[in-house]
């Protein structure tokens, strides 16, 4: 079980792991070992995710989520497979955990009188700066 929070735990049967060869430094050994991990989780069809969490997760603009609702996490930060597996699982848990929190509603506010005055003062100052740059063609 991958524990996301107190109420959500993703069972192992919903996770698919694939081990691939990692690129980068490591000498001759890197060409023989499959230490990188590709973790897949079908969020669109998962029975363990609550509907609100699934909706928020699938509507994120995240490159790790495919168009058909599959979450794909690639972990190749470490040189051994066990640490990469743990890293991929933790990253999946944090992604789902971030979708559990509903976005805060924005309260519409009006600008204060002081902020309006500051804006107008800044516009007048900018206009004066531009005015000094221009040439007076009527005198020539």
C-alpha positions as CSV (number, residue, x, y, z in Angstrom):
1,X,0.0,0.0,0.0
2,X,1.2,3.5,-0.9
3,X,-0.1,5.8,1.9
4,X,-1.0,9.2,0.6
5,X,-2.7,10.6,3.7
6,X,-4.9,9.2,6.5
7,X,-7.9,8.6,4.2
8,X,-6.2,7.6,0.9
9,X,-4.0,4.6,0.3
10,X,-3.2,3.3,-3.2
11,X,-2.9,-0.5,-3.3
12,X,0.0,-2.1,-5.0
13,X,-2.3,-3.7,-7.7
14,X,-3.0,-0.2,-9.1
15,X,0.7,0.6,-9.6
16,X,2.8,-0.6,-12.5
17,X,6.5,-0.4,-12.4
18,X,8.9,-0.8,-15.2
19,X,12.7,-0.8,-14.8
20,X,14.8,0.8,-17.5
21,X,18.4,1.7,-18.0
22,X,19.3,5.1,-16.7
23,X,21.4,7.5,-18.7
24,X,24.2,9.5,-17.4
25,X,27.4,8.8,-15.4
26,X,28.1,5.4,-13.9
27,X,30.8,3.8,-16.1
28,X,30.4,0.4,-17.7
29,X,28.1,-0.7,-14.9
30,X,25.3,1.7,-16.1
31,X,25.0,-0.2,-19.4
32,X,24.1,-3.5,-17.6
33,X,21.8,-2.4,-14.8
34,X,18.2,-1.2,-15.0
35,X,18.2,1.2,-12.1
36,X,15.7,3.8,-13.4
37,X,12.1,3.3,-12.5
38,X,9.0,4.3,-14.5
39,X,5.9,4.2,-12.2
40,X,2.5,4.3,-13.8
41,X,-0.8,4.9,-12.0
42,X,-4.2,5.0,-13.8
43,X,-5.8,7.9,-12.0
44,X,-8.8,8.1,-14.3
45,X,-10.0,4.6,-13.5
46,X,-8.7,4.2,-9.9
47,X,-11.4,3.1,-7.5
48,X,-9.4,4.3,-4.5
49,X,-9.3,8.0,-5.4
50,X,-12.3,10.1,-4.3
51,X,-14.1,11.8,-7.2
52,X,-13.1,15.3,-6.1
53,X,-9.4,14.4,-5.9
54,X,-9.5,12.5,-9.2
55,X,-11.0,15.6,-10.9
56,X,-8.5,18.0,-9.5
57,X,-5.6,15.7,-10.3
58,X,-6.7,15.1,-13.9
59,X,-7.3,18.8,-14.6
60,X,-3.8,19.8,-13.6
61,X,-1.5,21.0,-16.4
62,X,1.2,18.6,-15.5
63,X,3.4,16.9,-18.1
64,X,3.4,13.7,-15.9
65,X,-0.3,13.2,-16.6
66,X,-1.2,11.8,-20.0
67,X,-4.4,12.7,-21.9
68,X,-6.1,9.4,-20.9
69,X,-5.5,10.0,-17.2
70,X,-2.4,7.9,-16.6
71,X,0.2,9.3,-14.2
72,X,3.7,8.5,-15.3
73,X,6.6,9.2,-13.0
74,X,10.2,8.5,-14.0
75,X,12.8,8.3,-11.2
76,X,16.5,8.1,-12.1
77,X,17.9,10.4,-9.5
78,X,19.8,7.6,-7.6
79,X,22.2,4.9,-8.9
80,X,20.4,2.0,-7.2
81,X,16.9,0.6,-8.1
82,X,15.5,0.5,-4.6
83,X,16.1,4.2,-3.9
84,X,14.6,5.1,-7.3
85,X,11.5,3.0,-6.5
86,X,11.1,4.8,-3.2
87,X,11.6,8.2,-4.8
88,X,9.0,7.5,-7.5
89,X,6.5,6.3,-5.0
90,X,7.1,9.4,-2.8
91,X,6.7,11.7,-5.8
92,X,3.4,10.0,-6.8
93,X,2.1,10.3,-3.2
94,X,3.0,14.0,-3.1
95,X,1.3,14.6,-6.4
96,X,-1.9,13.0,-5.2
97,X,-1.6,14.7,-1.8
98,X,-1.4,18.1,-3.5
99,X,-4.7,17.3,-5.3
100,X,-6.5,16.5,-2.1
101,X,-6.4,20.2,-1.0
102,X,-9.1,22.2,-2.6
103,X,-8.0,25.5,-4.0
104,X,-8.8,28.5,-1.9
105,X,-11.7,30.6,-3.1
106,X,-10.7,34.1,-4.2
107,X,-12.5,36.9,-2.5
108,X,-13.2,39.8,-4.8
109,X,-11.8,43.0,-3.4
110,X,-11.7,46.6,-4.6
111,X,-8.5,48.6,-4.9
112,X,-8.0,51.1,-2.0
113,X,-8.1,54.8,-2.6
114,X,-4.3,55.0,-1.7
115,X,-3.5,52.4,-4.3
116,X,-5.5,54.2,-7.0
117,X,-3.7,57.5,-6.1
118,X,-0.3,55.7,-6.2
119,X,-1.1,54.3,-9.7
120,X,-2.2,57.7,-11.0
121,X,1.0,59.4,-9.5
122,X,3.2,56.8,-11.2
123,X,1.4,57.4,-14.5
124,X,1.9,61.1,-14.2
125,X,5.6,60.7,-13.3
126,X,6.1,58.4,-16.3
127,X,4.4,60.9,-18.6
128,X,6.7,63.7,-17.3
129,X,9.7,61.5,-18.0
130,X,8.5,60.9,-21.6
131,X,7.7,64.6,-22.0
132,X,11.3,65.6,-21.3
133,X,12.5,63.2,-23.9
134,X,10.6,64.8,-26.7
135,X,11.8,67.7,-28.7
136,X,9.8,70.9,-29.2
137,X,9.6,71.1,-33.0
138,X,7.7,74.4,-33.0
139,X,10.7,76.4,-31.9
140,X,13.0,75.2,-34.7
